[in-house]
């Protein structure tokens, strides 16, 4: 399923117009993104938690030249599935 499929399914389930459904889906994604940009956490009980983690700076190697390179510190988004989602997936089939 891609984003357009998700928008279509939300419209179908809710009876919303597809354009309104697209606004709703985009609003949810935008809010999650905004909270993560501020290093916050979005906790959706039964579904999961979106948060960030910091990856420390490290050294790596360029595989083509074998040259040592510095990999800078970065912030990564993380998702941890909640109990309800885990159970639903494990009992799916």
C-alpha positions as CSV (number, residue, x, y, z in Angstrom):
1,X,0.0,0.0,0.0
2,X,1.3,3.4,-0.9
3,X,0.2,6.9,0.3
4,X,-2.5,7.2,-2.4
5,X,-3.9,3.8,-1.5
6,X,-4.0,4.8,2.1
7,X,-5.8,8.1,1.2
8,X,-8.3,6.1,-0.9
9,X,-9.0,3.6,1.9
10,X,-9.5,6.4,4.5
11,X,-12.0,8.1,2.2
12,X,-13.8,4.8,1.6
13,X,-14.0,3.9,5.3
14,X,-15.0,7.3,6.6
15,X,-17.2,8.4,3.7
16,X,-15.0,11.6,3.3
17,X,-14.2,13.1,-0.1
18,X,-10.8,11.9,-1.3
19,X,-9.5,15.5,-1.1
20,X,-10.5,15.8,2.5
21,X,-9.1,12.4,3.3
22,X,-5.8,13.5,1.7
23,X,-5.8,16.6,3.9
24,X,-6.4,14.4,7.0
25,X,-3.6,11.9,6.2
26,X,-1.2,14.7,5.4
27,X,-2.1,16.5,8.6
28,X,-1.3,13.4,10.7
29,X,2.1,12.9,8.9
30,X,2.9,16.6,9.2
31,X,2.2,16.6,13.0
32,X,4.3,13.5,13.6
33,X,7.1,15.1,11.6
34,X,6.9,18.4,13.5
35,X,7.0,16.7,16.9
36,X,10.0,14.6,15.8
37,X,11.8,17.7,14.5
38,X,11.5,19.1,18.0
39,X,13.0,15.8,19.4
40,X,9.6,15.0,20.9
41,X,7.7,11.7,21.0
42,X,4.3,10.7,19.5
43,X,2.7,7.8,21.5
44,X,-0.3,6.1,20.0
45,X,-1.6,3.7,22.6
46,X,-2.1,0.2,21.0
47,X,-0.3,1.2,17.8
48,X,3.2,2.4,18.7
49,X,5.6,5.2,19.4
50,X,7.4,7.5,17.1
51,X,10.6,9.1,18.6
52,X,14.1,10.0,17.6
53,X,17.5,8.7,18.6
54,X,20.9,10.2,18.1
55,X,23.5,8.2,16.2
56,X,27.0,9.1,17.4
57,X,29.7,10.4,15.1
58,X,32.0,7.6,13.9
59,X,34.7,6.7,11.4
60,X,34.0,4.7,8.3
61,X,35.8,3.7,5.1
62,X,35.1,4.5,1.6
63,X,34.8,1.0,0.0
64,X,36.2,2.2,-3.3
65,X,39.3,4.0,-2.1
66,X,39.7,2.5,1.4
67,X,40.0,6.1,2.6
68,X,39.0,6.8,6.2
69,X,36.0,9.2,6.4
70,X,34.3,10.9,9.3
71,X,30.6,10.1,9.6
72,X,28.9,13.0,11.5
73,X,26.4,12.6,14.3
74,X,22.8,12.4,13.1
75,X,19.3,12.2,14.5
76,X,17.2,9.3,13.3
77,X,13.4,8.7,13.5
78,X,12.4,5.5,15.2
79,X,9.1,3.6,15.4
80,X,8.4,1.0,18.1
81,X,5.3,-1.1,17.6
82,X,2.8,-1.2,20.4
83,X,1.3,-4.3,21.9
84,X,-2.0,-4.0,20.0
85,X,-0.2,-3.8,16.6
86,X,2.1,-6.7,17.5
87,X,-0.8,-8.9,18.4
88,X,-2.8,-7.9,15.3
89,X,0.1,-8.7,13.1
90,X,0.9,-12.0,14.8
91,X,-2.7,-13.2,14.7
92,X,-3.2,-12.2,11.1
93,X,-2.6,-15.4,9.5
